[in-house]
Amino acid sequence: MYRCFDELDDAVVILDRNNNVTGLNRSFREIFGVDDEAAWGMEADGFFIHHIAPRILEGGGCADRVLEAIRSRQEVSHLTFQMQMSHGDVRWFSFSCRVMTGEIYAGSMLARFQDITPEHDEVMRNASKVEAQIGTETIFAGIGDLIPYGVWICEADGTALYISPSFLDLAETTLEECRHPRWLNCIPLEGSTDALADWQHCIDTGCRWDRELRVSEPGGELRTILSRGGPVRDEDGQIILWAGINLDITAIKQAERLIAIRAAQQAAIADLGRFALAGADLLELMNALVQAVAKHLGVEYTKVLRHLPDRDAFLLEVAVGFDAARIGTEIVEGGTDSQAGYTLLSCEPVIVEDFDTETRFHGPALLRNEGIMSGISVIIQGDDAPYGVLGAHTRARRGFTHDDINFVRAAANILAQGIERKAAEEALIASEEKFRKIAQRSFDMIYTCYYRSGIAYISPAVTRILGYTPSELIGQKCQDYVSPLSLATWKRAQEKLALGETVEGLEVEFCRKDGRSAVVELNESPILERGKVVGVQATGRDITERKQNEFLRRQAFEQIERNIEQFAVLGDHIRQPLQVTLGRAELIDDEEAAEIIRNQVERINGYIRQLDHGWVESRKVREFLRRHELD
């Protein structure tokens, strides 16, 4: 599978997805003297520590960097260092590694060691020639002019030999002042003690120098300088110089800070959205919102002003930073007498960088009394008209960005949704009140039951049907009052309701307060919120008496059937002794007596035939009743 790598002169090791060695090419086996079979399946850390790290001669933490790249599967290119080969020669190598993406090798990692000794030696020879011709300081001065804050060169003990003028100007120092090992003390650094300790550690151990320096500008602002460097060694591996560069990464750090701020703002909006969707009380939502805006916008004051259209003014409803006594009582002017009023007039976000120079409107007393200088305000939309204004303010002079506007606007939109939800809830409460008045007069039991909170409403008819007062059942679960005999039927109906289906004609036996049972016929409909079934609305009619009458009627009918069957059997039982009596009459000699017996037998047979005819008619009636009344 990896034979194609045997054609390369570079040493290559292949690691699988689990960072285990799966192959060494020919050059790797020859250069490092490692047997392919012995390395197969070794974990990457162990393989590196045993077969590669002992051969790396270059200081500066190169071995650690190679190990970290292999361990974390990072993509690395052109990391150079000296290594001792299996036959004893010391050569310069360039290390690189990457995760392969080809279909066959997807997920595997290729680590490559390229022998760059000829190229390295050529560069060093050319550099020596140039240095001899024009001097080291001239070379580094030319390079330093191309890089903001340039380059630096130090002796082996850390004494500064050259520092780019741009960096010296930033630090307001000179090269002469820095010509000693502790030259970092001459730089106005934030955290200079730690920086100097790190520099001394590099001098003592020969490891690479890599640190972000916070340098104070002449104007007082801080700039972030990424200072990197490493030792320069002679042919014997001895450090003869230190060389490095200073990169201005202030803009990068500011961008990272802004990204972190925006990410935090987006997370705050997501949290507020979840809080609102969870059904938070409107006042709780407002308080959470103004606190989040103040925190993530970095301002001292945030407020919600509710518009009072009849007065063309605003009421301070919720706030952070202002005197708590003002909340709920402070009135802010509308129109051009306040930033909030102007925001409603302009129908768009309004930004103020300096209230002292603002000409579009007047600063209201609420803001002037706090010494507020800058602010941003956006409209909070209502159902038919704006609900009010969300404002954020600070005592410092500040410019707000489009991202800041979007953050405050997103917060206002969440609040608008909460206000809309509250209005919908109030409308629902009014509708429920109307429904309740109708239900109060209903003969049937009417109730609303939510899965989470239990019975929310039940009409007074429940007292007549189950013996409980409505107040005794509020918050209770309906299932707790279902008779065990009806529990299976009840659960099947709940499964249908959970699917959004209605249930009609459900006969359920409930346990009354006095211990007796009541049979109720229910018609149930699911309550939906955002497409999810959250409860049930139902009407229930007491059919206990009807069920008892049906039971008694069924018992009577069954008794009639038994009686009819007994009549049929009784006819047969009577006929048998009559036949015996008639036979005995034929045997007696007294013809007159025999005739009397025959006549009486015939009369009895006539009665039996009438019973048979009645039995047949009774069967017809029974079948009719079975079909039309009791089915």
VMD Tcl script that draws the C-alpha trace (Angstrom):
set ca {
  {0.00 0.00 0.00}
  {2.88 2.40 0.83}
  {5.45 1.14 -1.72}
  {5.18 4.40 -3.65}
  {6.98 6.15 -0.78}
  {10.02 3.89 -1.22}
  {10.90 5.89 -4.34}
  {11.42 9.05 -2.22}
  {14.85 10.09 -0.93}
  {13.15 11.70 2.06}
  {12.55 9.64 5.21}
  {8.80 9.00 5.61}
  {6.80 7.42 8.44}
  {3.05 6.70 8.08}
  {0.71 6.81 11.11}
  {-2.87 5.49 11.07}
  {-5.97 7.20 12.49}
  {-5.05 6.00 15.99}
  {-1.50 7.41 15.69}
  {0.12 3.99 15.40}
  {3.00 3.34 12.99}
  {1.82 1.53 9.87}
  {4.80 1.97 7.57}
  {8.38 3.22 7.11}
  {9.81 3.89 3.66}
  {13.20 2.69 2.49}
  {14.98 6.00 3.17}
  {13.71 6.13 6.76}
  {14.98 2.63 7.48}
  {18.41 3.46 6.01}
  {18.83 6.92 7.59}
  {17.63 6.02 11.08}
  {18.52 2.33 11.13}
  {15.03 1.29 12.21}
  {13.58 -2.10 11.25}
  {10.13 -1.89 9.62}
  {8.75 -4.92 11.45}
  {9.98 -3.68 14.84}
  {8.28 -0.32 14.34}
  {5.00 -1.69 12.99}
  {2.06 -0.94 15.31}
  {4.08 1.17 17.78}
  {2.23 4.09 19.34}
  {3.53 7.41 17.93}
  {4.81 8.77 21.28}
  {6.85 5.68 22.02}
  {8.18 5.46 18.46}
  {9.33 9.10 18.52}
  {10.94 8.89 21.96}
  {12.89 5.71 21.13}
  {13.89 6.25 17.47}
  {13.79 9.97 16.61}
  {14.22 12.22 19.68}
  {17.69 10.82 20.62}
  {19.01 11.81 17.18}
  {17.88 15.49 17.28}
  {20.89 17.66 18.18}
  {19.39 21.11 17.59}
  {18.27 22.94 20.74}
  {15.38 25.35 20.96}
  {12.80 22.76 21.81}
  {12.69 21.24 18.32}
  {12.22 17.72 19.66}
  {9.25 18.88 21.75}
  {7.71 20.66 18.76}
  {8.05 17.57 16.56}
  {6.50 15.36 19.24}
  {3.62 17.78 19.81}
  {2.92 17.95 16.06}
  {2.82 14.16 15.77}
  {0.82 13.72 18.97}
  {-1.83 16.33 18.12}
  {-1.80 15.57 14.35}
  {-1.01 19.20 13.53}
  {0.08 20.27 10.07}
  {3.70 21.48 10.26}
  {6.09 22.48 7.49}
  {9.80 23.33 7.26}
  {10.86 22.89 10.87}
  {14.66 22.64 10.62}
  {17.16 21.05 13.01}
  {20.28 18.85 13.08}
  {20.09 15.09 13.45}
  {22.66 12.35 13.81}
  {22.22 9.57 11.28}
  {22.61 5.85 12.00}
  {26.19 5.82 10.66}
  {27.21 8.80 12.82}
  {27.06 11.73 10.37}
  {25.33 14.95 11.48}
  {22.94 16.35 8.89}
  {20.38 19.18 8.65}
  {16.76 18.06 8.20}
  {13.49 19.82 7.45}
  {10.50 18.23 9.19}
  {6.91 18.43 7.94}
  {3.75 16.45 8.63}
  {0.14 16.51 7.51}
  {-3.02 14.38 7.60}
  {-3.65 12.79 4.21}
  {-7.06 13.18 2.55}
  {-6.82 10.88 -0.46}
  {-9.38 8.11 -0.65}
  {-6.87 5.32 0.03}
  {-4.94 7.14 2.77}
  {-7.78 9.25 4.29}
  {-7.16 9.82 7.99}
  {-3.55 8.63 7.93}
  {-0.75 11.06 8.77}
  {2.51 11.41 6.84}
  {5.59 12.62 8.73}
  {8.52 13.56 6.45}
  {12.20 14.21 7.24}
  {13.99 15.86 4.29}
  {17.79 16.08 4.22}
  {18.55 19.76 3.46}
  {22.24 19.73 4.41}
  {23.52 20.81 0.95}
  {21.03 23.67 0.71}
  {21.73 24.77 4.32}
  {25.48 24.77 3.78}
  {25.09 26.80 0.57}
  {22.95 29.39 2.33}
  {25.46 29.72 5.17}
  {28.36 30.13 2.72}
  {26.50 32.82 0.81}
  {25.50 34.57 4.02}
  {29.14 34.61 5.15}
  {30.20 36.16 1.86}
  {27.52 38.84 2.10}
  {28.35 39.51 5.71}
  {32.01 39.91 4.85}
  {31.16 42.39 2.09}
  {28.53 44.64 3.70}
  {28.50 43.85 7.43}
  {25.98 42.19 9.72}
  {24.36 45.37 10.98}
  {23.65 46.58 7.45}
  {21.96 43.26 6.57}
  {19.72 43.28 9.59}
  {18.96 46.97 9.23}
  {17.75 46.33 5.70}
  {15.61 43.40 6.79}
  {14.33 45.29 9.83}
  {13.06 48.15 7.71}
  {10.71 45.74 5.95}
  {9.12 44.45 9.17}
  {7.19 46.62 11.66}
  {9.44 46.84 14.73}
  {12.02 44.81 12.81}
  {14.61 42.35 14.00}
  {17.06 41.95 16.86}
  {20.49 40.31 17.36}
  {22.04 39.41 20.69}
  {25.29 37.88 21.81}
  {25.36 34.39 23.32}
  {24.88 35.84 26.82}
  {21.85 37.89 25.69}
  {23.55 41.28 25.28}
  {21.84 43.27 22.54}
  {23.96 43.82 19.40}
  {21.27 45.21 17.13}
  {17.62 46.24 17.56}
  {15.61 47.83 14.76}
  {15.19 51.58 15.19}
  {11.39 51.30 14.88}
  {11.26 49.13 18.01}
  {13.67 51.43 19.86}
  {11.45 54.40 18.97}
  {8.40 52.56 20.28}
  {10.22 51.85 23.56}
  {11.72 55.36 23.70}
  {15.20 53.95 24.30}
  {18.50 53.59 22.41}
  {20.69 50.68 21.40}
  {23.43 51.92 23.75}
  {21.05 51.70 26.71}
  {20.20 48.10 25.73}
  {23.75 46.77 25.42}
  {23.55 44.36 28.37}
  {21.98 40.88 28.95}
  {18.97 42.33 30.77}
  {18.12 44.77 27.98}
  {14.37 43.95 28.30}
  {14.42 46.10 31.44}
  {14.87 49.10 29.14}
  {11.54 48.40 27.42}
  {8.32 49.72 29.05}
  {6.69 46.29 29.26}
  {3.56 45.16 31.02}
  {4.68 42.18 33.12}
  {8.39 42.87 32.57}
  {9.49 40.59 35.42}
  {7.97 37.48 33.81}
  {9.33 38.46 30.39}
  {12.85 38.88 31.73}
  {12.64 35.52 33.52}
  {11.58 33.82 30.26}
  {14.46 35.48 28.37}
  {16.96 34.34 30.99}
  {15.55 30.80 30.77}
  {16.19 30.80 27.00}
  {19.76 32.02 27.51}
  {20.39 29.30 30.11}
  {18.83 26.40 28.21}
  {19.19 27.38 24.55}
  {15.45 26.98 23.88}
  {13.51 29.16 21.45}
  {12.22 32.59 22.51}
  {8.51 33.07 21.77}
  {6.54 35.64 23.75}
  {3.88 38.31 23.33}
  {5.13 41.63 24.73}
  {2.75 44.39 25.82}
  {4.68 47.60 25.15}
  {3.51 51.08 26.17}
  {3.53 53.59 23.33}
  {4.68 57.17 23.93}
  {0.99 58.17 23.93}
  {0.18 55.70 26.70}
  {-1.61 53.05 24.66}
  {-0.40 49.45 24.68}
  {0.78 47.61 21.59}
  {1.11 43.82 21.44}
  {4.41 42.70 19.90}
  {5.06 39.05 19.09}
  {8.78 38.58 19.71}
  {10.30 35.37 18.36}
  {13.84 34.18 18.03}
  {16.30 31.39 18.51}
  {19.98 30.55 18.95}
  {22.50 30.53 16.09}
  {25.09 27.78 16.56}
  {28.52 27.14 15.10}
  {29.70 23.90 13.53}
  {30.32 22.45 16.98}
  {26.77 23.22 18.10}
  {27.80 26.08 20.37}
  {25.54 29.15 20.56}
  {27.28 32.17 19.10}
  {24.35 34.54 18.59}
  {20.63 35.00 19.17}
  {18.47 36.34 16.33}
  {14.78 37.12 16.13}
  {12.00 39.36 14.90}
  {9.34 41.59 16.45}
  {5.91 41.45 14.83}
  {3.17 43.96 15.63}
  {0.06 41.83 16.30}
  {-1.95 44.56 18.00}
  {-4.57 44.52 15.23}
  {-4.79 40.73 15.43}
  {-5.29 40.80 19.20}
  {-7.93 43.50 18.84}
  {-9.69 41.39 16.22}
  {-9.53 38.36 18.52}
  {-10.96 40.47 21.36}
  {-13.79 41.72 19.13}
  {-14.51 38.18 17.97}
  {-14.68 37.02 21.59}
  {-17.01 39.92 22.43}
  {-19.29 39.14 19.47}
  {-19.33 35.45 20.37}
  {-20.28 36.32 23.95}
  {-23.00 38.67 22.69}
  {-24.43 35.98 20.41}
  {-24.37 33.47 23.29}
  {-26.18 36.02 25.49}
  {-28.87 36.51 22.83}
  {-29.27 32.73 22.56}
  {-29.61 32.43 26.35}
  {-32.20 35.23 26.44}
  {-34.11 33.56 23.61}
  {-34.21 30.26 25.48}
  {-35.29 32.08 28.65}
  {-38.13 33.76 26.77}
  {-39.23 30.51 25.08}
  {-39.27 28.79 28.47}
  {-42.15 31.09 29.42}
  {-40.30 33.59 31.61}
  {-42.36 36.28 33.25}
  {-42.11 39.54 31.26}
  {-40.59 41.49 34.16}
  {-38.03 38.72 34.77}
  {-37.17 38.73 31.06}
  {-36.70 42.52 31.08}
  {-34.40 42.39 34.11}
  {-32.30 39.59 32.63}
  {-32.13 41.44 29.32}
  {-30.91 44.81 30.63}
  {-28.27 43.06 32.74}
  {-27.05 41.04 29.75}
  {-26.89 44.11 27.50}
  {-24.95 46.12 30.09}
  {-22.49 43.27 30.63}
  {-21.80 42.30 27.02}
  {-21.88 45.82 25.59}
  {-19.55 47.06 28.32}
  {-21.72 49.97 29.53}
  {-22.79 51.12 32.99}
  {-26.44 51.91 32.19}
  {-29.18 50.02 30.40}
  {-32.91 50.75 30.53}
  {-36.32 49.88 29.10}
  {-38.63 52.86 28.58}
  {-42.31 52.07 28.00}
  {-44.01 54.54 25.69}
  {-47.02 56.44 27.05}
  {-48.71 57.63 23.84}
  {-51.39 59.68 25.60}
  {-48.69 61.80 27.24}
  {-46.02 61.58 24.51}
  {-43.62 60.44 27.21}
  {-41.91 57.32 28.57}
  {-41.96 55.45 31.87}
  {-38.69 53.99 33.21}
  {-39.85 50.38 33.55}
  {-36.62 48.40 34.12}
  {-33.02 49.60 34.43}
  {-29.43 48.82 35.39}
  {-27.17 51.53 36.82}
  {-29.90 54.06 37.64}
  {-31.28 54.69 41.11}
  {-33.70 51.88 41.92}
  {-36.17 54.41 43.36}
  {-36.67 55.85 39.88}
  {-37.78 52.57 38.35}
  {-41.53 52.54 37.80}
  {-41.89 56.25 38.60}
  {-39.46 58.27 36.44}
  {-41.06 59.94 33.43}
  {-38.87 60.79 30.41}
  {-39.98 63.37 27.87}
  {-40.83 62.32 24.33}
  {-40.23 63.91 20.94}
  {-36.98 65.82 20.51}
  {-36.63 66.30 24.25}
  {-34.95 62.89 24.64}
  {-32.95 60.28 22.79}
  {-35.82 57.80 23.26}
  {-38.33 60.21 21.75}
  {-36.06 60.91 18.78}
  {-35.60 57.16 18.30}
  {-39.37 56.73 17.87}
  {-39.50 59.70 15.50}
  {-36.65 58.42 13.33}
  {-37.84 54.77 13.38}
  {-34.25 53.55 13.45}
  {-31.40 53.00 15.96}
  {-29.88 56.21 17.30}
  {-26.24 56.55 18.41}
  {-24.84 59.41 20.48}
  {-21.08 59.76 20.92}
  {-21.18 63.01 22.96}
  {-24.34 64.46 24.49}
  {-22.56 67.82 24.97}
  {-22.32 68.30 21.21}
  {-25.58 66.55 20.23}
  {-27.87 68.79 18.12}
  {-30.65 66.42 17.01}
  {-32.36 66.34 20.41}
  {-31.91 67.32 24.03}
  {-30.45 65.03 26.63}
  {-33.16 64.19 29.20}
  {-32.62 64.86 32.89}
  {-32.45 61.12 33.55}
  {-29.20 60.94 31.55}
  {-27.78 64.38 32.38}
  {-28.01 63.74 36.12}
  {-25.82 60.62 35.72}
  {-23.15 62.41 33.66}
  {-23.78 60.10 30.70}
  {-21.88 61.04 27.54}
  {-22.59 58.30 24.95}
  {-25.41 55.91 24.22}
  {-27.34 53.76 21.78}
  {-31.11 53.23 21.59}
  {-33.42 51.02 19.52}
  {-37.18 50.62 19.25}
  {-38.96 47.78 21.05}
  {-41.80 46.78 18.74}
  {-45.26 46.13 20.13}
  {-48.35 44.48 18.67}
  {-49.91 47.46 16.92}
  {-47.48 50.23 17.91}
  {-43.99 50.52 19.42}
  {-43.90 49.30 23.01}
  {-41.00 51.57 23.88}
  {-37.22 51.98 23.62}
  {-34.25 49.93 24.80}
  {-31.25 52.14 25.62}
  {-27.64 51.52 26.66}
  {-25.40 54.36 27.91}
  {-21.95 55.07 29.31}
  {-20.22 57.97 31.03}
  {-17.21 57.61 28.73}
  {-17.01 58.97 25.21}
  {-17.52 55.98 22.94}
  {-18.39 55.12 19.38}
  {-20.76 52.20 18.81}
  {-20.33 49.86 15.82}
  {-22.82 48.15 13.55}
  {-22.21 44.96 15.52}
  {-23.19 46.82 18.70}
  {-26.38 48.02 17.01}
  {-27.21 44.48 15.89}
  {-26.66 43.16 19.42}
  {-28.96 45.72 21.06}
  {-31.52 45.31 18.28}
  {-31.51 41.52 18.71}
  {-32.09 41.97 22.44}
  {-34.98 44.37 21.72}
  {-36.49 41.82 19.31}
  {-36.44 39.13 22.00}
  {-38.16 41.54 24.38}
  {-40.73 42.36 21.68}
  {-41.48 38.66 21.32}
  {-41.92 38.40 25.09}
  {-44.31 41.35 25.04}
  {-46.24 39.78 22.19}
  {-46.45 36.53 24.11}
  {-47.75 38.35 27.19}
  {-50.42 40.09 25.09}
  {-51.44 36.73 23.66}
  {-51.61 35.27 27.16}
  {-53.79 38.15 28.34}
  {-56.11 37.65 25.36}
  {-56.24 33.97 26.18}
  {-57.08 34.74 29.81}
  {-59.94 36.98 28.66}
  {-61.19 34.24 26.36}
  {-60.93 31.69 29.14}
  {-62.87 33.98 31.45}
  {-65.66 34.17 28.91}
  {-65.55 30.41 28.54}
  {-65.58 30.03 32.33}
  {-68.78 32.05 32.66}
  {-70.48 29.78 30.13}
  {-69.09 26.69 31.82}
  {-70.28 27.85 35.24}
  {-73.88 27.52 34.06}
  {-73.42 24.23 32.21}
  {-75.19 21.05 33.43}
  {-72.25 18.99 32.15}
  {-68.82 18.92 33.75}
  {-66.29 20.99 31.76}
  {-62.59 21.02 32.58}
  {-59.14 22.00 31.26}
  {-56.20 19.86 32.33}
  {-52.52 20.37 31.47}
  {-50.02 17.54 31.56}
  {-47.48 19.50 33.63}
  {-49.69 21.46 36.03}
  {-52.83 19.34 36.26}
  {-56.42 20.65 36.25}
  {-56.46 24.39 35.55}
  {-60.25 24.77 35.50}
  {-63.27 22.58 36.24}
  {-66.90 23.69 36.25}
  {-69.18 23.57 39.33}
  {-71.08 20.62 37.83}
  {-68.27 18.41 39.18}
  {-69.71 18.78 42.68}
  {-72.99 17.21 41.58}
  {-71.26 14.45 39.60}
  {-68.23 13.53 41.76}
  {-68.91 15.29 45.05}
  {-65.73 17.41 44.95}
  {-65.69 21.20 44.84}
  {-63.72 22.78 41.96}
  {-61.11 24.17 44.36}
  {-60.39 20.65 45.64}
  {-59.46 19.48 42.13}
  {-57.41 22.44 40.83}
  {-53.83 21.28 40.25}
  {-54.79 17.59 40.51}
  {-54.30 14.94 37.82}
  {-57.50 13.53 36.30}
  {-56.05 10.03 36.17}
  {-55.82 9.95 39.97}
  {-59.63 9.81 40.15}
  {-60.19 7.15 37.47}
  {-61.45 3.81 38.77}
  {-59.00 0.91 38.30}
  {-61.69 -0.80 36.19}
  {-61.47 2.02 33.61}
  {-57.74 2.76 33.79}
  {-56.80 0.77 30.67}
  {-59.54 2.48 28.65}
  {-58.41 5.87 29.98}
  {-54.76 5.28 28.97}
  {-55.71 4.24 25.42}
  {-57.66 7.48 25.06}
  {-54.66 9.50 26.33}
  {-52.45 7.89 23.70}
  {-54.83 9.09 20.97}
  {-54.92 12.59 22.45}
  {-51.11 12.70 22.56}
  {-51.16 12.19 18.78}
  {-53.46 15.19 18.40}
  {-56.65 13.17 17.85}
  {-59.99 13.90 19.49}
  {-61.81 11.33 21.63}
  {-65.62 11.14 21.67}
  {-68.05 9.04 23.69}
  {-65.41 7.76 26.11}
  {-67.16 6.08 29.06}
  {-65.01 6.23 32.20}
  {-65.82 5.21 35.74}
  {-64.60 7.80 38.29}
  {-64.30 7.48 42.05}
  {-66.63 9.87 43.88}
  {-65.65 11.65 47.07}
  {-68.15 9.52 49.07}
  {-66.50 6.30 47.83}
  {-69.15 5.40 45.26}
  {-68.55 5.29 41.52}
  {-69.87 7.56 38.79}
  {-69.80 6.77 35.09}
  {-69.03 9.81 32.95}
  {-69.20 10.06 29.16}
  {-66.29 12.25 28.00}
  {-65.63 14.16 24.79}
  {-61.97 15.28 24.80}
  {-59.88 17.53 22.55}
  {-56.09 18.10 22.73}
  {-54.64 21.51 23.67}
  {-51.80 22.43 21.28}
  {-48.99 24.91 21.85}
  {-46.44 25.37 19.04}
  {-47.59 22.10 17.53}
  {-47.14 20.10 20.73}
  {-49.96 18.58 22.80}
  {-49.74 20.09 26.30}
  {-53.13 19.28 27.76}
  {-56.79 18.37 27.28}
  {-60.12 20.18 27.19}
  {-63.11 17.98 27.92}
  {-66.82 17.88 28.66}
  {-68.26 15.12 30.78}
  {-71.88 14.04 31.21}
  {-72.97 11.93 34.17}
  {-74.46 8.71 32.72}
  {-74.41 6.75 35.97}
  {-78.23 6.53 36.17}
  {-78.48 5.61 32.50}
  {-75.90 2.85 32.95}
  {-77.77 1.57 36.02}
  {-81.08 1.54 34.10}
  {-79.43 -0.31 31.26}
  {-78.12 -2.83 33.74}
  {-81.56 -3.34 35.33}
  {-83.22 -3.58 31.92}
  {-80.68 -6.15 30.85}
  {-81.34 -8.16 34.01}
  {-85.10 -8.02 33.40}
  {-84.68 -9.11 29.84}
  {-82.49 -12.01 30.86}
  {-85.13 -13.05 33.41}
  {-87.83 -12.93 30.74}
  {-85.69 -15.14 28.51}
  {-85.28 -17.62 31.31}
  {-89.05 -17.60 31.93}
  {-89.81 -18.17 28.25}
  {-87.43 -21.08 28.15}
  {-89.08 -22.50 31.27}
  {-92.53 -22.26 29.59}
  {-91.28 -24.38 26.69}
  {-89.87 -26.97 29.01}
  {-93.04 -26.90 31.17}
  {-95.21 -27.78 28.11}
  {-93.16 -30.86 27.45}
  {-93.30 -31.86 31.08}
  {-97.12 -31.55 31.13}
  {-97.67 -33.46 27.87}
  {-95.91 -36.56 29.11}
  {-98.24 -37.22 32.12}
  {-101.28 -36.34 29.95}
  {-100.32 -39.02 27.48}
  {-100.13 -41.50 30.34}
  {-103.51 -40.36 31.67}
  {-105.08 -40.64 28.20}
  {-103.69 -44.15 27.78}
  {-105.14 -45.25 31.12}
  {-108.53 -43.84 30.11}
  {-108.60 -46.15 27.12}
  {-108.17 -49.15 29.41}
  {-111.05 -48.56 31.79}
  {-114.46 -50.15 31.15}
  {-116.47 -47.12 32.13}
  {-116.94 -45.34 28.79}
  {-118.55 -42.33 30.39}
  {-115.63 -41.82 32.74}
  {-113.15 -42.41 29.91}
  {-114.88 -39.72 27.81}
  {-114.67 -37.25 30.67}
  {-110.93 -37.95 31.01}
  {-110.38 -37.54 27.26}
  {-112.23 -34.20 27.26}
  {-110.15 -32.87 30.15}
  {-106.91 -34.03 28.52}
  {-107.94 -32.20 25.34}
  {-108.63 -29.03 27.33}
  {-105.20 -29.23 28.95}
  {-103.57 -29.80 25.52}
  {-105.34 -26.71 24.30}
  {-103.82 -24.68 27.10}
  {-100.38 -26.09 26.29}
  {-100.79 -25.19 22.60}
  {-101.61 -21.64 23.65}
  {-98.40 -21.59 25.73}
  {-96.44 -22.89 22.73}
  {-97.90 -20.16 20.54}
  {-97.06 -17.55 23.18}
  {-93.52 -18.90 23.41}
  {-93.05 -18.49 19.65}
  {-94.37 -14.94 19.79}
  {-92.14 -14.23 22.80}
  {-89.13 -15.37 20.84}
  {-89.96 -12.91 18.10}
  {-90.32 -10.11 20.63}
  {-87.06 -11.13 22.27}
  {-85.18 -11.02 18.96}
  {-86.65 -7.61 18.19}
  {-85.60 -6.22 21.54}
  {-82.12 -7.67 21.15}
  {-81.70 -5.99 17.78}
  {-83.25 -2.61 18.50}
  {-82.95 -1.88 22.18}
  {-80.17 -3.64 23.99}
  {-77.46 -4.05 21.36}
}
mol new
graphics top color blue
foreach p $ca { graphics top sphere $p radius 0.5 }
foreach p [lrange $ca 0 end-1] q [lrange $ca 1 end] { graphics top cylinder $p $q radius 0.2 }
display resetview
